[in-house]
């Protein structure tokens, strides 16, 4: 269980195709993972989600701890039973949310104390507690509880965050005792190359079934993120899946795959969908725009998603969005998730076909990948 | 086309099973029709809708005229193409909405002038215009443009409304020229038995493919509505489908079916769903209620809807509703629509089995219909 087989390499880049085995089935990489923060991908049923090509689905420890609480999820047989998703699942540890959303009261080497914004209750979160919650939630993959420094941060602050992240990882490993759940470590280090490299080596030493690169997409310039990925991935074990957290734009995923990243997640496709925006051909279309009012073409004729293959037109989506109909948000979110999954699947095919470096790296809107994408 | 075959009668009541033939397939009666006001059943995809057992789906002339406008729907190949529903469809004429929602400026024998609440534009609605809009929308069934008096109304006001409704029906019939679309007349008459009977005879004289009983569920006591149905249905042609507008509660549907009504529509199942309420065993359950927090039973274990048969539990729905997740509204609406469709299907089965009068008429929460329902 939790083995990772690499089935193809790109001859010119570090890109690879792999298969990560979980108790709920395989995850073929490179692959985008849709985010179901509160045990639901917003507006999308699990039947619909299955039709997007999704394999591993994310959920969030911080949010589920606050509502409904992990005891309720555990009593339902874990996240899979609770939300009715039979495929692989991963829970984020909540570290990112504790630091970005919580009303922080105190942080020290022991852990974090914060106030629940829902009811004012004081929550004490430690690596042990975050691990116990994730064991109760029962996803196939749990993430270590880490300290994600903001951007920008001073070198000293990032050194502190790295030290804590590594010490907390040791405590997560110690606390984790669920055989049918993998624990992934998270590399931090902000935008300091030597700290990133140090963190990559420290986390790699734990020899866990997978490693994530965290602390990206927190406000840093995109070139910084690319540099971090370039610096870090060569230091990670080859035969473990590598997960770049919070990234889900085409160009950034292509650059990351070229550097050997395997997994991605991002709330963007559902968030854009809820705002009436569709991802089409590398562009963002605001479907509320009057130019779509009389456009009876399917949203993206090349797309196999339920929205496009169901024949739903730009004019219909324009009508739904203008009418503030819930179905508009659902149909756009379904399309956007499928769009990102198609893109990662197309990269996988290109790696196998030996044309990844030509077609996808670097990915530009006019990249010559139209035979696969 | 638009034939109505009666396949079974109840020996003790006026209930009957029938099949109404439309260009988009049969409608087996008695049957509930879900409402898709703006060319979408709120929060539900057409794939999901098909799984509820829905056959004929309603949409609304008034709302679609204002947004997106019938030209856009017509350019998409009509409502079926626009919303992607291949089954039978019916458009309400908009009469009810013009009188209940519009900012009425003027009403006379010619028609109605009102102000569009969306953009302040003045709209001139006549029987001819309402018919033209419905021909452009292209549903299988169009409804005559009628005047629906409020409740209470004076006898003189109802006499006026009836006179107009009948004169307008003649003009709708004259204006209607779409062979693959049936036009139904609407019986008015408020709560005045002699006016109801007069209206029933007047509308029946037009010999249209179907007749609706309108002007009910406008605030009158439920016993009044039952009396109207009892008074009117014996005067309607036997071999035409009879549609009781705006009714969708179990008891009222059972009483109406016992009096020979075939079709129903109601926004209640989706409206309740959007407010976190499920129809279960004749009760209304507020899924936000704390008593469901730890209840890991499927919403209604006897129900074949995607929500219940998909194993979604009361605890999960409680979580979704408390988290204000869109999926909660979708799952509850799907269940509620299925619930009403199951009930009308169970009545149909009982009529064929010869046990309708025993099991369903009158319908009470403890009615002995559990072998079919």
Interface residues (C-beta under 8 A of the other chain):
Chain A: X38 X39 X40 X42 X43 X44 X45 X46 X47 X48 X67 X68 X72 X75 X76 X81 X82 X83 X84 X293 X294 X296 X306 X310 X311 X312 X313 X315 X316 X318 X319 X320 X322 X323 X325 X326 X327 X329 X330 X331
Chain B: X38 X39 X40 X42 X43 X44 X45 X46 X47 X48 X67 X68 X72 X75 X76 X81 X82 X83 X84 X293 X294 X296 X306 X310 X311 X312 X313 X315 X316 X318 X319 X320 X322 X323 X325 X326 X327 X329 X330 X331
